[in-house]
Amino acid sequence: MSAPIVQGWCPGAHRPMMSGDGLVVRVRPRLARLTKTQALGLCELAARFGNGTIDLTNRANLQLRGVAEGDHQPLLAELAALNLLDPEPGIEIRRNVLVSPLYQTGDLTARLAQELIDRLAELPALPAKFGFAVDTGSERLLTGDSADIRLECGPDGLILRADGAESGRHVSEAEAIDQLLALARWYADICTHDTRRMSRVVAKCDLPSDWQGSKPGPVGKLLPPGTCDLGVFYGAAFGQLPARALQNLIQNSGASALRVTPWRLILLDGGFFVPAPEFVASGTDPLMTTDACPGAPFCPQAQAETREIARALAARVPGTLHVSGCAKGCARMASADITLVGENGRFDLVKQGRVGDEPSQRGLSPETLLTMDFT
């Protein structure tokens, strides 16, 4: 099997990525939130221009798949009309900002995230996947999610922390984004092709003491589907949001907005619980601990179909399950209790590991997997 191609960049709206079923067009919600009008409008666009589903990514972005090349420019015009498109492609590329979804309108998280978005043009040249996390609640919720520079809270107050460092720098709100830009410039001056993420730079280079010394606060538990003070969380199996079902859910729940997370969860802001069989409503549902990429034929690099076997095995695998269509492992970077890696229509099996680790068994057919005991 030939080695999979690692693109080194993520699709955007202005710069989509070709996949097996057409273009993948990514929308980056500002402050992880779409108004009701924007959310309903995006559902319409997914049905009109795409394959009828919206992908929720592990960077809390939304993707339309299956877009024809000839429809790309009309789709951009519709996204612009919904105020879901940055007019400048260079700003869109830089807007990799994760926001903790439990913020209140106008609070510290919202203020810092908005100032960062407003000042993205001041950033130096950075790798395409370089990102930021604004995680300033009483408990940190984004520590397991991809970001290179983090704004967090701790016993000393607001902290700016380089990813990979155990401590950060105490900053005031007034200076926080200035210092974030300074840390980004420090990184840009010393990064190389082999250190394209902050954690790799921190591991190889001495982080100046000015950027250390203040410990961050406690890490919170992963949020489950269910009600909360802001509304209702629903899970999305494999990060897939059926557009028409999502429209109905938003309308029926009375939600005023849709918030997105990097955890395959959506939050219906201001909504109330209604039955929605297309979505996950229980934190004990095994689909919430199952990851699977689109697989064949939707990804041209995938060597096997993934999501049908993932659904079939989810309840039979104790713990976490990852089904990857190829050796890239896009759906899950972390270790899983069971990892299946597609190759020529079959799967290699990795136990207590990740894609790239040595398999314990190779060349398993889907039929064989359905008869195996994973306990």
C-alpha positions, 0 to 999 in steps of 0.5 A: 500500500502506498503511503497516504498523502499528508496535506499539511493544511486544512480546507477552508471556504476560499480554499476547499479540498477535493475529496472522493465525493467532491469539494470539502468546504469548511466554515469557521464559526466565529466564537464557536457560534452560529445564530439561528438564521445562520445555522438554518441557512447553512443547513439549506446550503448543505442540502442545495450544494452538498451531500445533505450532511454537515461535518463537525470537525475536531477543531469545532468547524463545520464542513460541507462535503460533496460540493461540485467545483462549478458550485463553489463560487455560488456557495461562497456568495451564499456564505457571505450573505449569511456572514459566514465568510471572511472577505479576505482569504488570508484572515480565514486561514489564520482564524483557527481559534477554539473557544470553550462553548460554555462562555456567556455573552460578553464575558472574559472568554468572549471578549478575548476571543473577539479581540484575537479575531479582530487582530489576526492580521497582526500575526506573523506568518505561521504554519497552516494548522497553528491555532489558539484556544481561549479556555478561560472558564473556572475549569479548562475544557480544551486541554485535550484539543489541538492548539498552540497558544492557550489563554487560560485561568489559574490561581493567579488569574489570566494565563498565557501558555505555550502548548507543551509547557506546564506553566504560563505567563500571568497577563492582564486582560488589557495586555493578553492579546499583545502578549499572545502576538509576541509569543507567536512572533517568538515561535515564528522566529525559531520554528522549522519544518520539523517543529511546526507545532508549538509543543515540538518547539517547547520540547526541543528549545528552551522556552524563555522564563518570561513565558513560564511560572504561573500554573493553570487551573484545574481540568474539567470533565468532558461534557456529555449530551444533555441539558445545561444552563445554556441549553441542550447538548446533543452528540453527533455520531462520527461528527455527522450532522444530517442537515434536514434533521438539524433544521428540524431539531433547531426549530423544534427545540426553540433554540436561538443559536447553535454552538459547536465544540471539538467533541462531536457535540452541538449546543442548542443555545437557549433550546429545550430537549426534544427527541431527535433519533438522528442525534445522540442524547445519552452520554452512555451511547457507545457512539460517543466513544467511537471515531471513524473518518468518512472512509471509502469512497468519500476519501480518495486515500481511504482503503476501506469503508469505515462508518458501517463497521464502526456502527456495528462494532461500537456497542461490542468494543469496551472503551474507545474504538477508532476505525480509520480508512487509511494510515493517516488516522485523521479522525483520532490522533490519540490512542484508542482501546481498539484501532482498526486501520483500513488496507485494501478493503480489510483492516489491521487491528491495534490494541491499546494504541493508535494508527501507526502502532504495530498491529496485533493482527492484519488483514481482517475482513469486516465479516471476521471483525463482526464475529470477534470478541473484543472484551 
